[in-house]
Amino acid sequence: MKAIIFDMDGVIIDSEPIYKEIDKEIFREIGISMGDEELEGYVGTNGRDMWSDIIDKHSLHERFTVKEIWGYHIEKFYNGLSTLEIFHPIEGIIQLMEILKEKDYKMAIASSSHKKIIEYVYNKFDLGRYISEYVDGSSVENGKPNPEIFIKAAASLRVESCDCLVIEDSENGVKAAKAAGMKCVGFNMRNSKHQNLSMADVVISSFNRENINKIMDVINS
């Protein structure tokens, strides 16, 4: 392995609960209902694909365009995230990045989030100390589970896909990583029953020392 590619939401930051709350708030505003299992099915996908599907399913074409509702969603999430009084990276993730940096692995983010959100997190936690590149969901034609975002991230690091390991928390993300021909660590911090990570090479629930060793074993295998 020459490079490690991180998903952001649910891997670097614990943002999925914030997303879910804002999603439900927007659903209430526009008058639709969606259960947790259906909502979980969109985890890992980009907002454009999510809202395109929702608009189709709920016949909202006369009320909104995908661009309008996606833009509203981005702004609500950005405002919610940037006003949190307590907001930290997921425990252990920075320690993992430190180890990878010491071993001279290249690192990138490949996240379905919008560029504005990634840049906020990247700057807030000074991730440039470790991560040299990022690819956001709006910069690819096909979102996860399509492998395009990971292939683009590998290209940005100037490495082959087969030389990359991905750390992902969603079923869509794991499928995308494996479709790209990459090794994958599934991160299941919340033990979600709706995210099937079984395609990953290994599944962990924290970034403690034992699990960091498991990640290094996958990298070195």
C-alpha positions in Angstrom: 0.0 0.0 0.0 1.1 3.5 -0.8 -1.9 5.6 0.1 -4.8 5.8 2.5 -8.1 7.4 1.5 -10.5 8.5 4.2 -14.2 9.0 4.0 -15.0 12.1 6.2 -18.5 11.9 7.6 -18.6 9.1 10.2 -14.8 8.4 9.9 -13.0 11.7 10.6 -15.9 13.5 12.3 -19.1 12.1 13.9 -21.4 14.1 11.6 -24.0 11.5 10.7 -26.3 12.2 13.6 -26.2 15.9 12.6 -27.0 15.1 9.0 -29.9 12.9 10.1 -31.4 15.6 12.3 -31.1 18.2 9.5 -32.5 15.7 7.0 -35.6 15.1 9.1 -36.0 18.9 9.7 -36.0 19.5 6.0 -38.4 16.6 5.4 -40.8 18.2 7.9 -40.5 21.5 6.1 -41.4 20.1 2.7 -44.1 17.7 4.0 -42.6 14.2 3.5 -41.9 11.4 5.9 -39.0 8.9 5.8 -38.1 6.1 8.2 -34.7 5.6 9.6 -34.0 2.5 7.5 -34.8 4.4 4.3 -32.8 7.4 5.3 -29.8 5.2 6.2 -29.9 3.9 2.6 -28.6 7.3 1.5 -25.6 7.3 3.9 -22.5 7.6 1.8 -24.2 9.0 -1.3 -23.8 12.6 -2.4 -26.5 15.1 -1.8 -27.2 15.5 -5.5 -28.1 11.9 -6.0 -30.0 11.7 -2.7 -32.2 14.7 -3.5 -32.7 13.6 -7.1 -34.1 10.3 -5.9 -36.3 11.9 -3.2 -37.7 14.4 -5.6 -38.6 11.6 -8.0 -40.1 9.3 -5.3 -42.2 12.1 -3.8 -43.2 13.9 -7.0 -41.7 17.2 -5.9 -40.5 18.4 -9.4 -43.0 21.3 -9.5 -41.9 22.6 -6.1 -38.1 22.3 -6.1 -35.1 21.6 -8.4 -32.3 19.3 -7.2 -29.9 22.3 -7.2 -32.3 24.4 -5.0 -33.0 21.8 -2.3 -29.4 20.4 -2.3 -28.1 24.0 -1.9 -30.5 24.5 1.0 -29.4 21.3 2.6 -25.7 22.2 2.3 -26.3 25.6 4.0 -28.3 24.1 6.9 -25.7 21.5 7.5 -22.8 23.9 7.3 -24.5 26.3 9.7 -25.3 23.5 12.1 -21.8 22.1 12.0 -20.0 25.5 12.3 -22.0 26.6 15.3 -21.4 23.5 17.4 -19.8 24.5 20.7 -18.1 21.1 21.1 -16.8 19.5 18.0 -13.8 17.2 17.7 -12.4 14.6 15.4 -13.4 11.0 16.1 -11.2 9.7 18.9 -8.1 8.0 17.7 -8.3 9.2 14.0 -5.6 11.8 14.4 -3.3 9.3 16.1 -3.8 7.0 13.1 -2.9 9.8 10.7 0.2 10.6 12.8 1.4 7.0 12.4 0.7 6.9 8.7 2.5 10.2 8.3 5.6 8.8 10.1 5.5 5.9 7.7 5.3 8.2 4.7 1.9 7.1 3.4 0.1 9.5 1.1 -3.4 10.5 2.4 -6.5 11.9 0.9 -10.2 12.5 1.7 -12.9 11.2 -0.6 -16.2 12.4 0.8 -19.7 12.7 -0.7 -20.0 15.9 1.2 -19.9 19.3 -0.6 -16.5 21.1 -1.0 -17.6 23.8 1.5 -18.1 21.3 4.3 -14.9 19.4 3.6 -12.9 22.6 3.6 -14.4 23.7 6.9 -13.4 20.4 8.6 -10.0 20.3 6.8 -9.1 23.8 8.1 -10.7 23.6 11.5 -8.6 20.5 12.4 -5.5 21.5 10.4 -5.7 18.2 8.5 -3.3 19.6 5.9 -0.6 18.4 8.3 -1.4 14.8 7.1 -3.8 15.0 4.1 -2.6 16.5 0.9 -5.7 16.0 -1.3 -9.5 15.8 -1.2 -12.2 14.9 -3.6 -15.8 16.1 -2.9 -19.1 14.7 -3.9 -19.9 17.5 -6.3 -16.7 17.0 -8.3 -17.7 13.5 -9.7 -20.5 12.5 -12.1 -21.3 9.3 -10.2 -21.5 9.1 -6.4 -20.9 6.1 -4.2 -21.4 3.1 -4.6 -19.8 4.0 -8.0 -16.0 3.9 -7.5 -15.4 7.2 -9.4 -14.6 9.2 -6.3 -12.0 6.8 -5.1 -10.4 6.4 -8.5 -10.2 10.2 -8.7 -8.6 10.4 -5.2 -6.0 7.8 -6.2 -5.2 9.8 -9.3 -4.8 13.0 -7.3 -2.2 11.2 -5.2 -0.5 9.8 -8.3 -0.9 6.2 -7.2 -2.6 3.1 -8.6 -6.0 2.1 -7.2 -4.6 -1.3 -6.2 -2.1 0.5 -3.9 -4.8 2.3 -1.9 -6.7 1.4 1.3 -10.0 3.1 2.1 -11.5 3.7 5.5 -15.3 3.9 5.2 -18.3 3.8 7.5 -21.1 3.2 4.9 -22.2 0.2 2.8 -22.2 2.4 -0.3 -18.7 3.6 0.5 -17.4 0.0 1.1 -18.9 -1.1 -2.2 -17.3 1.8 -4.0 -13.9 1.1 -2.6 -14.0 -2.6 -3.5 -15.3 -1.7 -7.0 -12.3 0.5 -7.4 -10.0 -2.5 -6.6 -8.9 -1.1 -3.2 -8.6 -2.7 0.2 -11.1 -1.4 2.7 -11.5 -1.0 6.4 -15.1 -0.8 7.5 -15.6 1.6 10.5 -18.8 0.9 12.4 -18.6 3.1 15.5 -22.4 3.1 15.9 -22.9 -0.6 15.2 -25.5 0.4 12.7 -27.8 -2.5 11.7 -28.6 -0.7 8.5 -25.0 -0.6 7.1 -23.7 -3.9 5.8 -19.9 -3.6 5.8 -19.2 -7.3 5.3 -17.4 -6.6 2.0 -14.6 -4.8 3.8 -11.3 -6.5 4.5 -11.8 -5.9 8.2 -14.5 -4.1 10.3 -13.6 -2.1 13.4 -15.7 -0.1 15.9 -13.0 2.4 17.2 -9.5 3.7 16.4 -8.0 2.3 19.6 -4.5 0.8 19.6 -5.7 -2.7 18.9 -7.7 -1.6 15.9 -5.0 0.7 14.5 -2.8 -2.4 14.5 -5.5 -4.3 12.6 -5.5 -1.4 10.0 -1.7 -1.6 9.7 -2.0 -5.4 9.2 -4.4 -4.9 6.3 -2.0 -2.2 4.8 0.9 -4.6 5.1 -0.8 -7.7 3.9 
